[in-house]
Amino acid sequence: MAGEFARDPQGLHGRSVTGPATSAATTAAVTPQYRPGTPTSDSLGRNPFADGIESRSSYRSGHAHGPSNGTNPFVSPETSRPASSYGSSSGRDTSRFGERPARYFHSRRIRKEDIQKPWLEKNHPKEKWVTILPVIGILIGLGISGFLVWDGYRSVVQNKYCLVLEDDFSNGLNSDIWTREVEVGGYGNGQFEWTTTSDENVFVEDSKLHIRATLTDSSLIEHDTVINLLDDGTCTSDVPSNCIMATNTTSGNATIVQPARSGRIHTKKGARIKYGRVEVTAKLPRGDWLWPAIWMLPERDTYGPWPASGEIDILESRGNDWRYEQGGNDIASSALHWGPDPANDAWWRTNNKRQALKTTYSDGFNTFGLEWSQKYLFTYVNSRLLQVLYTNFKEPMWKRGNFPEANANGTRLDNIWSQTGRSNTPFDHHFYLILNVAVGGTNGWFEDGKSDKPWLNGSPNAKKDFWEHREEFIPTWTQPEMQVSKVMMWQQCNGDEDIDEL
C-alpha cells in the first residue's frame, strides 16, 4: 500500500517509500551485499532506530530530514540495538531532545562589580556600642571580682604561731607530756568503761599511739567484787565515787563493775594553749557503742565548774557503721560546751558535723584540727577549708546563749562572764588536750531506740544490759581502738594574747 512502511532487509520498519512495496519473494531473493550491521547507503542519514524520531545530535538545525550528504558517525548498527529500546520500552525519553534549545557556553566568572565588601561600607555611628558596652561590662566585672578577692584575703586574720608540742610517738609515750587517767565513775556521762594504766588499753606500737577498748574480765562481774583505786593510789580523781566500784550478785541486783576497760590521756602537765592551733592525725575505731573523742578542757575552772569554764570538742564520733541512725564512723562531730550550769549547757547552739566522702574515718588516718583566736574558733578535717564547726565571737557568749533569768530550782542566773569585758569568754583562757575512747554511756550520745541499742539510758540496769548483750556487738569490734600517728599544738604568739592575764 502506498505510504505504508516497508520492511527493510533486516526485518525493521523504515521510513515510508513511494511506489509499490517490495514483494516478499523479491526480498527473499536478494542477497545482502553487506554483512549484518553494516550501514548501507539507504540507511545513511536515517534514524538507525527507525522509531520516527531523528537524533538531534545527527543533524544541524535547518535540516528536517537528515544531512544532505555525508554520514552520521555516531549511528549505531541496527542489529546492535537492544530490544528494550523499541517503542515505549526505551529507557530514555528521546522526545525531550527535540524540545531542548541549543545551549551555548555561558561564563560563570563573577564580575568585579558584583563582589560585596561589607567591611568597606560605612556603619551606623551607634553600632560600635554593641561591642563597647559588653567589653566595658566585662572589665567592670573583673574589677569587682578582683576587689572582692583582695578584700577577702585582706580580711583573713594572719596570726603568728609558736610550736608548743610535736609528738609522733617514735620514742613511746612521753610521761612528761601525757598523763593517763584512771577512773571508774563514768566521767559524768554514765560511760561504761574503766580507764586504766594497763598497756593493754594504752600503748605505742610502730610509732603509733593506740587507745584500745576491751571487755572487763567476766570473773569481776559474775562474782561479788569490790575495786578500790584509792587503796593502790592509782585513781586520778579526788572524788571517791570515781575511784570505787563493786559487783553485787544478790538476786535482782543490777550493780556490777564497769563492763569495759579503755584508756584516756591528756596533756595538762605537758602542753596547754590559750589561742592557737591543734592538729591530731588519727584513725578512729570500728565497733558498736565505741565513742572516740579528741577534745579540750580548761586548765582551771576560772569561771566555775563545768560547763561554766567551757569545753572544746574537736572531734567526736561513734564506732558503729554508717547504718547507725545517729551517724556512725562516717561522721565527725564538733561542739562547744558553755553555760552557767549543766542544765543550761548551750552546746546545741555551737554544734556541727561533717560526713566522710565515700569512706569512713575508721578506714584511714585523717587530721582533725582546731584554729582558735580572740575573734573566732573553728574545727576542720584535713584542711582548714574543710571546716566542721565555725564560731565567731562578735556577740558576747552570754547574749548568744539566751539563758533564762533563773534555773529550774528558782536560783537566779547572773552573767558569770560579764566581768571580763570580752565577748569570747569562757573561751579566753588556757586549755589542754584529751584523747580517749569511751564505751557506751547514758547521757544521750547513744539515743534510746536507735539501731537496736541494748540498754536504756534511764535504767538502773543499763550497764548490766550492755554486758548481757555483749555476744551481739563484740563481733563488730573489728578495730576497737583509736590510732594516733601525730599530735601538734601551736600557741598564737602575735604579742596581744594577754597569756598571763588569768
RODO-2510 file (C-alpha; in nm, 4 decimals, decimal comma):
residues 502
     n   res          X          Y          Z
     1     m     0,0000     0,0000     0,0000
     2     a     0,1318     0,3419    -0,0929
     3     g     0,2549     0,5346     0,2151
     4     e     0,2989     0,2276     0,4348
     5     f     0,6219     0,1409     0,5949
     6     a     0,8243    -0,1171     0,4095
     7     r     1,0186    -0,3813     0,5930
     8     d     1,3887    -0,3461     0,5213
     9     p     1,6168    -0,6408     0,4641
    10     q     1,6885    -0,6642     0,8360
    11     g     1,3239    -0,7001     0,9218
    12     l     1,2934    -0,3486     1,0696
    13     h     1,0481    -0,0804     0,9740
    14     g     1,1930     0,2133     0,7900
    15     r     1,0532     0,5337     0,6504
    16     s     0,7655     0,5255     0,4023
    17     v     0,8733     0,4957     0,0380
    18     t     0,6991     0,5859    -0,2870
    19     g     0,5934     0,3179    -0,5223
    20     p     0,4815    -0,0285    -0,4564
    21     a     0,6232    -0,2226    -0,1722
    22     t     0,8798    -0,4830    -0,2428
    23     s     0,7331    -0,8293    -0,2509
    24     a     0,8329    -1,0865    -0,0030
    25     a     0,9649    -1,3121    -0,2765
    26     t     1,1798    -1,0425    -0,4195
    27     t     1,3093    -0,9590    -0,0822
    28     a     1,3967    -1,3138    -0,0075
    29     a     1,5841    -1,3479    -0,3381
    30     v     1,8077    -1,0546    -0,2724
    31     t     2,1499    -1,1489    -0,1448
    32     p     2,2742    -0,8905     0,1002
    33     q     2,5850    -0,7117    -0,0225
    34     y     2,6900    -0,6240     0,3299
    35     r     2,7143    -0,8312     0,6415
    36     p     2,4513    -0,7624     0,9026
    37     g     2,5117    -0,4445     1,0964
    38     t     2,6965    -0,2668     0,8139
    39     p     2,5258     0,0615     0,7231
    40     t     2,4116     0,0880     0,3619
    41     s     2,3702     0,3906     0,1503
    42     d     1,9999     0,3762     0,2099
    43     s     2,0429     0,3780     0,5805
    44     l     2,2949     0,6564     0,5922
    45     g     2,1079     0,9534     0,7162
    46     r     1,8255     0,7591     0,8730
    47     n     1,7409     0,7278     1,2368
    48     p     1,9024     0,3916     1,2986
    49     f     1,6346     0,3010     1,5474
    50     a     1,3567     0,3758     1,2920
    51     d     1,1312     0,4946     1,5670
    52     g     1,0279     0,8110     1,3914
    53     i     1,2466     1,0443     1,5921
    54     e     1,5545     1,1933     1,4385
    55     s     1,8553     1,2251     1,6627
    56     r     1,9266     1,5911     1,7157
    57     s     2,2876     1,5081     1,7594
    58     s     2,2941     1,3831     1,3999
    59     y     2,1567     1,6934     1,2359
    60     r     2,2209     2,0597     1,2305
    61     s     1,9340     2,2992     1,2689
    62     g     1,7557     2,3635     0,9434
    63     h     1,7766     2,0036     0,8139
    64     a     1,4490     1,8394     0,8792
    65     h     1,5174     1,5085     0,7106
    66     g     1,8788     1,4467     0,7832
    67     p     2,2024     1,5664     0,6302
    68     s     2,2178     1,6323     0,2612
    69     n     2,5433     1,4436     0,2321
    70     g     2,7876     1,2578     0,4497
    71     t     2,7125     1,0103     0,7223
    72     n     2,6484     1,0301     1,0949
    73     p     2,9495     0,8627     1,2534
    74     f     2,7576     0,8122     1,5769
    75     v     2,4847     0,5912     1,4249
    76     s     2,4721     0,2506     1,5914
    77     p     2,4409    -0,0551     1,3767
    78     e     2,0813    -0,1587     1,3519
    79     t     2,1425    -0,5042     1,4760
    80     s     2,3224    -0,3779     1,7893
    81     r     2,0234    -0,2010     1,9369
    82     p     1,8743    -0,3909     2,2336
    83     a     1,5147    -0,4980     2,2143
    84     s     1,4277    -0,2925     2,5198
    85     s     1,4889     0,0279     2,3255
    86     y     1,1990    -0,0152     2,0903
    87     g     0,8795     0,1818     2,1358
    88     s     0,7733     0,2678     2,4875
    89     s     1,0245     0,0250     2,6359
    90     s     1,3127     0,2576     2,5643
    91     g     1,4971     0,3577     2,8816
    92     r     1,5400     0,7165     2,7681
    93     d     1,2664     0,9553     2,6634
    94     t     1,4266     1,0790     2,3432
    95     s     1,1391     1,3159     2,2751
    96     r     1,2852     1,5715     2,5109
    97     f     1,5839     1,6193     2,2900
    98     g     1,3525     1,7732     2,0371
    99     e     1,2314     2,0268     2,2942
   100     r     1,5662     2,1469     2,4335
   101     p     1,7041     2,4560     2,2626
   102     a     2,0614     2,4728     2,1576
   103     r     2,2889     2,5566     2,4535
   104     y     2,5852     2,7867     2,4129
   105     f     2,8798     2,8403     2,6543
   106     h     2,7953     3,0678     2,9464
   107     s     3,0654     3,2233     3,1613
   108     r     3,0330     3,1824     3,5400
   109     r     3,3008     3,4323     3,6231
   110     i     3,1887     3,6801     3,8891
   111     r     3,2149     4,0330     3,7790
   112     k     3,4233     4,2598     3,9886
   113     e     3,1388     4,4991     4,0454
   114     d     2,9211     4,2148     4,1841
   115     i     3,1603     4,1348     4,4742
   116     q     3,0211     4,2554     4,8067
   117     k     3,2604     4,4201     5,0534
   118     p     3,0606     4,4897     5,3714
   119     w     3,3728     4,5913     5,5621
   120     l     3,4077     4,8899     5,3337
   121     e     3,0582     5,0050     5,3990
   122     k     3,0082     5,2869     5,6408
   123     n     2,8479     5,1636     5,9690
   124     h     2,5868     5,3430     6,1648
   125     p     2,7543     5,5506     6,4428
   126     k     2,5611     5,3702     6,7182
   127     e     2,6617     5,0204     6,6066
   128     k     3,0027     5,0478     6,7783
   129     w     2,8300     5,0464     7,1182
   130     v     2,7177     4,6892     7,0553
   131     t     3,0828     4,5949     7,1072
   132     i     3,1911     4,8650     7,3501
   133     l     2,9212     4,8101     7,6150
   134     p     2,9867     4,4325     7,6649
   135     v     3,3614     4,4970     7,6880
   136     i     3,3025     4,7661     7,9500
   137     g     3,0754     4,5275     8,1441
   138     i     3,3402     4,2540     8,1389
   139     l     3,6096     4,4921     8,2607
   140     i     3,3871     4,6183     8,5417
   141     g     3,3052     4,2600     8,6444
   142     l     3,6731     4,1664     8,6521
   143     g     3,7482     4,4719     8,8587
   144     i     3,4771     4,3927     9,1145
   145     s     3,5878     4,0286     9,1335
   146     g     3,9477     4,1330     9,1885
   147     f     3,8433     4,3693     9,4664
   148     l     3,6360     4,1031     9,6405
   149     v     3,9261     3,8561     9,6269
   150     w     4,1645     4,1173     9,7637
   151     d     3,9222     4,2241    10,0347
   152     g     3,8583     3,8639    10,1356
   153     y     4,2291     3,7914    10,1567
   154     r     4,2907     4,1130    10,3486
   155     s     4,0169     4,0313    10,5999
   156     v     4,1618     3,6884    10,6848
   157     v     4,3499     3,7098    11,0106
   158     q     4,7113     3,6082    10,9626
   159     n     4,8212     3,5009    11,3084
   160     k     5,1700     3,4050    11,4130
   161     y     5,2063     3,0656    11,5816
   162     c     5,4770     2,9215    11,8021
   163     l     5,5193     2,5442    11,8342
   164     v     5,4270     2,4052    12,1765
   165     l     5,4085     2,0289    12,1103
   166     e     5,5075     1,7939    11,8297
   167     d     5,4846     1,4239    11,9109
   168     d     5,4976     1,1382    11,6588
   169     f     5,5349     0,8738    11,9337
   170     s     5,8576     0,7471    11,7822
   171     n     6,0017     0,7383    12,1360
   172     g     5,6953     0,5877    12,3009
   173     l     5,4503     0,7669    12,5296
   174     n     5,6307     1,0602    12,6917
   175     s     5,5169     1,0804    13,0556
   176     d     5,6444     1,4383    13,0769
   177     i     5,3733     1,5331    12,8306
   178     w     5,0986     1,2717    12,8624
   179     t     4,9109     1,1662    13,1758
   180     r     4,6952     0,8530    13,1904
   181     e     4,3658     0,8998    13,3698
   182     v     4,2367     0,6193    13,5924
   183     e     3,8713     0,6389    13,6971
   184     v     3,5587     0,4243    13,7192
   185     g     3,2907     0,6902    13,7676
   186     g     3,1766     0,7342    13,4046
   187     y     3,3082     1,0915    13,3686
   188     g     2,9660     1,2480    13,4123
   189     n     2,8218     1,0720    13,1073
   190     g     2,7413     0,7339    13,2606
   191     q     3,0125     0,5755    13,0449
   192     f     3,0651     0,2010    13,0818
   193     e     3,4459     0,1930    13,0716
   194     w     3,7081     0,1809    13,3414
   195     t     4,0105     0,3810    13,2247
   196     t     4,3301     0,2066    13,3244
   197     t     4,7081     0,2380    13,3266
   198     s     4,7345    -0,1014    13,1590
   199     d     4,9424    -0,1385    12,8444
   200     e     4,6544    -0,3422    12,7101
   201     n     4,4487    -0,0238    12,6805
   202     v     4,7096     0,2451    12,6114
   203     f     5,0333     0,1584    12,4309
   204     v     5,2634     0,2632    12,1473
   205     e     5,3360     0,0262    11,8609
   206     d     5,5062     0,1019    11,5279
   207     s     5,5326     0,4701    11,6263
   208     k     5,1569     0,4955    11,6706
   209     l     4,9629     0,5542    11,9886
   210     h     4,6843     0,3001    12,0451
   211     i     4,3905     0,3626    12,2788
   212     r     4,2018     0,0333    12,2821
   213     a     3,8716    -0,0735    12,4371
   214     t     3,8364    -0,4245    12,5834
   215     l     3,5772    -0,6073    12,7870
   216     t     3,6288    -0,6446    13,1623
   217     d     3,7259    -0,9872    13,2894
   218     s     3,3993    -1,1761    13,3340
   219     s     3,5074    -1,3039    13,6780
   220     l     3,4829    -0,9480    13,8132
   221     i     3,1189    -0,9312    13,7020
   222     e     2,9982    -1,2812    13,7751
   223     h     3,1232    -1,2798    14,1362
   224     d     3,0935    -1,0291    14,4189
   225     t     3,3750    -0,7818    14,3643
   226     v     3,4969    -0,4538    14,5081
   227     i     3,7590    -0,2440    14,3290
   228     n     3,9024     0,0494    14,5241
   229     l     4,1541     0,2535    14,3276
   230     l     4,2239     0,4663    14,6319
   231     d     4,3898     0,1713    14,8023
   232     d     4,6557     0,1297    14,5367
   233     g     4,6813     0,5047    14,4747
   234     t     4,6152     0,4796    14,1007
   235     c     4,2934     0,6824    14,0918
   236     t     4,3471     1,0216    13,9290
   237     s     4,0242     1,1719    14,0673
   238     d     3,9752     1,3263    14,4099
   239     v     3,6087     1,2176    14,4150
   240     p     3,5671     0,8770    14,5912
   241     s     3,2762     0,7697    14,3694
   242     n     3,5089     0,7970    14,0716
   243     c     3,7561     0,5578    14,2333
   244     i     3,5426     0,2781    14,3839
   245     m     3,3121     0,0277    14,2117
   246     a     3,1602    -0,3094    14,3001
   247     t     2,9646    -0,6106    14,1750
   248     n     2,6723    -0,7392    14,3849
   249     t     2,5405    -1,0760    14,2678
   250     t     2,2411    -1,0754    14,5027
   251     s     1,9318    -1,1833    14,3096
   252     g     1,7703    -0,8875    14,1386
   253     n     2,0660    -0,6561    14,1999
   254     a     2,1972    -0,4867    13,8884
   255     t     2,5160    -0,3476    14,0446
   256     i     2,8246    -0,4514    13,8502
   257     v     3,1721    -0,3096    13,7950
   258     q     3,2335    -0,1289    13,4690
   259     p     3,1808    -0,3878    13,1933
   260     a     3,4547    -0,2443    12,9688
   261     r     3,8094    -0,1120    13,0009
   262     s     3,9743     0,1565    12,7908
   263     g     4,2181     0,4484    12,8007
   264     r     4,2160     0,8243    12,8397
   265     i     4,5243     1,0500    12,8315
   266     h     4,5773     1,4275    12,8439
   267     t     4,8443     1,6994    12,8148
   268     k     4,7550     1,9055    13,1210
   269     k     5,1051     1,8646    13,2580
   270     g     5,2943     1,8922    12,9310
   271     a     5,1153     2,1264    12,6872
   272     r     4,8466     2,3938    12,7155
   273     i     4,7463     2,6828    12,4925
   274     k     4,5382     2,9968    12,5102
   275     y     4,4514     3,0635    12,1437
   276     g     4,6415     2,8802    11,8763
   277     r     4,6122     2,5642    11,6728
   278     v     4,5839     2,1896    11,7384
   279     e     4,6148     1,9035    11,4896
   280     v     4,5737     1,5324    11,5693
   281     t     4,6242     1,2753    11,2939
   282     a     4,4268     0,9642    11,3833
   283     k     4,2327     0,6609    11,2630
   284     l     3,9052     0,6119    11,4506
   285     p     3,7779     0,2804    11,5940
   286     r     3,5300     0,0434    11,4349
   287     g     3,2824    -0,1324    11,6644
   288     d     2,9315    -0,0769    11,8016
   289     w     2,8934     0,1541    12,1039
   290     l     3,2524     0,2840    12,0942
   291     w     3,2881     0,6599    12,1415
   292     p     3,6221     0,8155    12,0327
   293     a     3,6986     1,1783    12,1201
   294     i     3,9667     1,4440    12,0656
   295     w     3,8821     1,7415    12,2841
   296     m     3,9995     2,0115    12,5289
   297     l     3,9195     2,1197    12,8826
   298     p     4,0262     2,4353    13,0685
   299     e     4,3373     2,4155    13,2809
   300     r     4,1442     2,5847    13,5628
   301     d     3,7776     2,6338    13,6384
   302     t     3,8223     3,0075    13,6032
   303     y     3,4508     3,0836    13,5740
   304     g     3,3134     2,7887    13,7716
   305     p     3,2650     2,4128    13,7321
   306     w     3,1679     2,2538    13,4012
   307     p     3,0386     2,3902    13,1693
   308     a     3,0850     2,7462    13,3045
   309     s     3,4553     2,7470    13,2073
   310     g     3,3971     2,5916    12,8657
   311     e     3,4809     2,2762    12,6707
   312     i     3,6092     2,2413    12,3109
   313     d     3,5229     1,9177    12,1298
   314     i     3,7454     1,8989    11,8222
   315     l     3,6226     1,5532    11,7245
   316     e     3,3611     1,3098    11,8490
   317     s     3,2318     1,0087    11,6606
   318     r     3,0835     0,6608    11,7044
   319     g     3,2300     0,3221    11,6201
   320     n     2,9007     0,1985    11,4738
   321     d     2,8970     0,1745    11,0958
   322     w     2,7266     0,4167    10,8568
   323     r     2,3877     0,2473    10,9003
   324     y     2,3577     0,3688    11,2595
   325     e     2,0695     0,6168    11,2716
   326     q     2,2557     0,8931    11,4565
   327     g     2,5595     0,8588    11,2315
   328     g     2,8452     0,6166    11,2823
   329     n     3,2147     0,6211    11,1947
   330     d     3,1433     0,8167    10,8771
   331     i     3,0533     1,1263    11,0818
   332     a     3,2895     1,3735    11,2518
   333     s     3,1167     1,5982    11,5056
   334     s     3,2435     1,9146    11,6764
   335     a     3,0872     2,1210    11,9557
   336     l     3,1498     2,3838    12,2210
   337     h     3,0034     2,3362    12,5698
   338     w     2,9310     2,6529    12,7647
   339     g     2,6693     2,7782    13,0082
   340     p     2,6120     2,8774    13,3745
   341     d     2,5355     2,5169    13,4851
   342     p     2,4869     2,1666    13,3341
   343     a     2,1127     2,2233    13,2932
   344     n     2,1818     2,5280    13,0761
   345     d     2,4597     2,3958    12,8560
   346     a     2,4197     2,5772    12,5225
   347     w     2,6239     2,3265    12,3216
   348     w     2,3411     2,2819    12,0701
   349     r     2,3944     2,6400    11,9536
   350     t     2,7555     2,5605    11,8617
   351     n     2,7499     2,2122    11,7133
   352     n     2,8054     2,0747    11,3636
   353     k     2,9029     1,7600    11,1726
   354     r     3,0951     1,6615    10,8601
   355     q     3,0427     1,3359    10,6745
   356     a     3,3305     1,1448    10,5193
   357     l     3,3085     1,1205    10,1390
   358     k     3,2699     0,7627    10,0121
   359     t     3,4667     0,6281    10,3090
   360     t     3,4698     0,6364    10,6898
   361     y     3,7021     0,7877    10,9450
   362     s     3,7854     0,4319    11,0529
   363     d     3,9296     0,3357    10,7147
   364     g     4,2376     0,5565    10,7283
   365     f     4,4186     0,8395    10,9009
   366     n     4,2734     1,1898    10,8954
   367     t     4,3892     1,5133    11,0558
   368     f     4,1396     1,6664    11,2962
   369     g     4,2227     2,0290    11,3650
   370     l     4,1337     2,3396    11,5629
   371     e     4,2122     2,7065    11,4995
   372     w     4,1242     2,9366    11,7869
   373     s     4,1721     3,3105    11,8350
   374     q     4,0163     3,6028    12,0198
   375     k     3,7786     3,6637    11,7284
   376     y     3,6804     3,3157    11,6124
   377     l     3,7149     2,9420    11,6651
   378     f     3,6740     2,6673    11,4078
   379     t     3,7443     2,2967    11,3674
   380     y     3,8305     2,1165    11,0452
   381     v     3,9202     1,7827    10,8861
   382     n     4,2445     1,7541    10,6839
   383     s     4,2285     2,1119    10,5549
   384     r     4,1351     2,4473    10,7033
   385     l     3,8975     2,4773    10,4052
   386     l     3,7021     2,1686    10,5173
   387     q     3,5573     2,3202    10,8297
   388     v     3,3254     2,1302    11,0609
   389     l     3,2266     2,3995    11,3115
   390     y     3,2811     2,7756    11,2866
   391     t     3,2018     3,0173    11,5698
   392     n     3,2792     3,3877    11,5702
   393     f     3,2926     3,5912    11,8880
   394     k     3,1326     3,9119    11,7605
   395     e     2,8464     3,8682    12,0045
   396     p     2,9031     3,8016    12,3778
   397     m     2,8527     3,4337    12,4573
   398     w     2,6088     3,5104    12,7385
   399     k     2,3876     3,7022    12,4992
   400     r     2,4165     3,4312    12,2376
   401     g     2,3083     3,1678    12,4890
   402     n     1,9807     3,3498    12,5624
   403     f     1,9804     3,1903    12,9069
   404     p     1,6735     3,2172    13,1346
   405     e     1,6702     3,4543    13,4294
   406     a     1,6520     3,1622    13,6714
   407     n     1,7163     2,7890    13,6608
   408     a     1,4662     2,5139    13,7388
   409     n     1,5002     2,5437    14,1192
   410     g     1,4417     2,9185    14,1115
   411     t     1,8035     3,0257    14,1525
   412     r     1,8728     3,3466    13,9656
   413     l     2,1208     3,3137    13,6797
   414     d     2,3631     3,6047    13,6608
   415     n     2,6048     3,6699    13,3787
   416     i     2,9117     3,4905    13,5128
   417     w     3,1299     3,6155    13,2236
   418     s     3,0477     3,9881    13,2314
   419     q     3,3498     4,0886    13,4404
   420     t     3,5993     4,0143    13,1620
   421     g     3,4522     4,2558    12,9085
   422     r     3,5388     4,0036    12,6336
   423     s     3,2801     3,8538    12,4043
   424     n     3,4667     3,5199    12,3720
   425     t     3,4536     3,4323    12,7438
   426     p     3,4726     3,1474    12,8578
   427     f     3,6983     3,0590    12,5623
   428     d     3,9671     3,3023    12,6679
   429     h     4,1931     3,1029    12,8988
   430     h     4,4268     2,8028    12,8819
   431     f     4,3006     2,4630    12,7620
   432     y     4,4754     2,1248    12,7412
   433     l     4,4220     1,8310    12,5042
   434     i     4,2489     1,4989    12,5827
   435     l     4,2417     1,1746    12,3760
   436     n     4,0151     0,8876    12,4735
   437     v     3,7867     0,6041    12,3615
   438     a     3,4716     0,5751    12,5736
   439     v     3,2299     0,2826    12,5717
   440     g     2,8527     0,3271    12,5866
   441     g     2,7004     0,5833    12,8212
   442     t     2,3665     0,7140    12,9431
   443     n     2,3885     1,0837    12,8537
   444     g     2,2168     1,0512    12,5153
   445     w     2,5198     1,0269    12,2859
   446     f     2,3644     0,6920    12,2005
   447     e     1,9919     0,7596    12,1920
   448     d     1,7359     0,5095    12,3109
   449     g     1,5602     0,3088    12,0424
   450     k     1,8244     0,3644    11,7762
   451     s     1,9630     0,0659    11,5839
   452     d     1,8805    -0,1975    11,8471
   453     k     2,0696    -0,0341    12,1317
   454     p     2,0653    -0,2977    12,4103
   455     w     2,0181    -0,0651    12,7100
   456     l     1,8028     0,2313    12,8177
   457     n     1,9693     0,5490    12,9373
   458     g     1,7411     0,5933    13,2349
   459     s     1,7536     0,2330    13,3505
   460     p     1,9453     0,1294    13,6666
   461     n     2,0263    -0,1911    13,4743
   462     a     2,1949    -0,0052    13,1849
   463     k     2,5469    -0,1421    13,2440
   464     k     2,4209    -0,4935    13,3108
   465     d     2,2021    -0,4929    12,9990
   466     f     2,5040    -0,3827    12,7969
   467     w     2,7106    -0,6687    12,9379
   468     e     2,4452    -0,9326    12,8825
   469     h     2,4164    -0,8409    12,5135
   470     r     2,7938    -0,8476    12,4520
   471     e     2,7709    -1,1510    12,2218
   472     e     2,5653    -0,9389    11,9812
   473     f     2,8047    -0,6454    11,9450
   474     i     3,1507    -0,7903    12,0129
   475     p     3,1715    -0,9323    11,6558
   476     t     3,1556    -0,5709    11,5317
   477     w     3,4657    -0,4763    11,7334
   478     t     3,6963    -0,5460    11,4424
   479     q     3,9059    -0,2375    11,5221
   480     p     3,8221    -0,1331    11,8801
   481     e     4,0892     0,1334    11,9065
   482     m     4,1864     0,4828    11,8063
   483     q     4,5307     0,5013    11,6484
   484     v     4,7185     0,8315    11,6605
   485     s     5,0232     0,8957    11,4450
   486     k     5,0941     1,2597    11,5314
   487     v     4,9897     1,5405    11,7655
   488     m     5,0846     1,9051    11,7176
   489     m     4,9966     2,2148    11,9216
   490     w     5,0849     2,5779    11,8497
   491     q     5,0387     2,8827    12,0685
   492     q     4,9258     3,2017    11,8973
   493     c     5,2103     3,4443    11,9579
   494     n     5,1190     3,7733    11,7916
   495     g     5,2005     3,9551    12,1153
   496     d     4,8460     4,0634    12,2039
   497     e     4,7143     3,7418    12,3608
   498     d     4,7404     3,8535    12,7279
   499     i     4,8568     3,4997    12,8029
   500     d     4,9417     3,5677    13,1671
   501     e     4,6345     3,7737    13,2415
   502     l     4,4438     3,4946    13,4176
***
